[in-house]
Amino acid sequence: MINLQPYTNPRYFIIILVALLPLIIGLYYGKRFKTYEALFSLVFLFLMFDGKDWIQGVQLIAYIVFQFVLTFAYQKYIKSGRNKTWVFCLAVILAIAPLTLVKIAPHMHGHVASLIGFMGVSYLTFKTVEVIMELRDKTIQTVNPITYIRFLLFYPTLSSGPIDRYRRFEKDCDKAPEREEYIENLRLGTRYIFQGFLYKFIIGYVFGTLWLPQLSKAAILYGHANGGLRLSWALVGYMYCYSMYLFFDFAGYSLFAVGTSYFMGIRTPMNFNKPFISKNIKDFWNRWHMTLSFWFRDFIFMRFTFFAMKHKLIKNRIRLSQAAYLVDFLIMGFWHGLTWYYIVYGIYHALAIIINDIWLRYKRKHRKQIPHNKFTEAFAIFLTFNVVCLSFLIFSGFLDTLWFH
């Protein structure tokens, strides 16, 4: 049997396009074949976890059952008219417990560590936590069981996002779009998939396969010759090359997921919007991995802010926003992994946004004295780009390799 990992080679796209043809034809004629859509997802999930990955498939089933029971138990509790904070906190803790275990597993010893974790657990957790939080807020009144399963197991975005929201997905998943709208979906989906090919398989290949190993080798040799971690042109080249590879590889993957979703009549949100033309670090996070950034903004930054205001933990609004940034990005760092470079990456971006906010307040106060023209805008983009690339060098873990090589 074929082990079919998402978006890894051209053969995959041929197979998935053939499999999607009945669904595409149905949507073109105004009909959504929900049974076929479910069968399509199940077959491709089976192929994804076939062979040596069958353990991950079992874990996925167990995870879905657990989150399904948890979500509907909490929904029943909310509908009973009760809304205790400790019950909500317990539900969120239980929802993130599997992901926490997956993040801890690599640091465990023995055979057990290799058996914990499956593809897509992070993005599934974002979805389940969002639903629980919005049930508490009553922005979601009722979760439909069938829609919820389709939402969690929506195949194009299962492994690495983008992160959709339940209410947005629900609007698309039950009805077929109008023919003109669906033709536009097909046009955009085709464009995104070809753009993804350019990003991931051509530009990403040049940066990640042709150039990055050579720069890595040169930086390591220079460090070895000079006693460990040392600044060199090879290291600077590695920083820029890795940053480009990270963007084009991940953005290409995201474009594949969005394009495939559009073929299925689901307008999954975009993940990137020209992040390297950002004029400051806050602008960058409004353009980079947007579905993740906005999820953290809505469900961590804003909730921490409201909690701290309600309980008067920090009275000064500026200090409150700074604390919220630290909490937000520190959690993001831990989410990436329990290693020093992910945690430092999170703290780095929190401090960068705090410094950016201080500058923006100063700039507003002294706007007449500070020039604003094309040169200053270009310098802002250049500075932001380099601040971001340095953070990606930290994120890559390559400094750890140099330090201990």
LINWOCOR-V224715 format. One line per field, one symbol per residue. ss: DSSP state (2 for helix, 1 for strand, 0 for the rest). psi: psi as a letter, one per 30 degrees, with the letter a starting at -180 (. if undefined). burial: + if it has 16 or more other C-alpha atoms within 10 Angstrom, else -. A space follows every 10 residues. Layout:
# LINWOCOR-V224715
ss = ???
psi = ???
burial = ???
This chain:
# LINWOCOR-V224715
ss = 0000000002 2222222222 2222222200 0002222222 2222222200 2222222222 2222222222 2222222220 0000222222 2222222222 2222200000 2222200000 2222222222 2222222000 0000222222 2200222000 0000022222 2220000022 2222222222 2222222222 2222222222 2222222222 2222200000 0022222222 2222222222 2222222222 2220000000 0000222000 2222200002 2222222222 2222222222 0000002222 2222222222 2222220002 2222222222 2222222222 2222200000 0002222222 2222222222 2222220222 22220
psi = kkjjkkhfle eeeeeeeeff eeeeeeeegg kjieeeeeee eeefeeeegl bfgfeeeeee eeeeeeeeee efeeeeeeff flhkeeeeee eeeeefeeee eeeeefglla feeffkklkg eeeeeeeeee eeefeefgfj ekkkeeeeee eegjeegeeg aljlkeeeee eefelkllee eeeeeeeeee eeeeeeeeee fdeeeeeeee eeeeeeeeee eeeefghbjk kleeeeeeee eeeeeeeeee eeeeeeeeee eeeggkikll fkihfggkfl eeeefffkhe eeeeeeeefe eeeeeeeeee ghejekeeee eeeeeeeefe eeeeeelhle eeeeeeeeee eeeeeeeeee eeeefhfffk kjaeeeeeee eeeeeeeeee eeeeefgeee eeeg.
burial = ---+-++--- --+-----++ --++--++-- +++---+--+ +--+++++++ -----++-++ --++--++-+ ++-++-++-- -------+-- ++-+++-+++ -++-++---- -----+++++ ++++++++++ ++++++---+ --+----+-+ ++++++++++ ++++++--++ --+--++--- -++-++-+++ -+++++++++ +-++++++-- ++--++-+++ -++----+++ ---+++++++ ++++++++++ ++++++++++ ++++++++++ +++-++++++ ++-+++++++ +++++++-++ ++-++--+-- ---------+ ++++++++++ +++++++--- ++++++++++ -+++--+--- ---------- ---------+ +++++-++++ ++++++-++- -+---
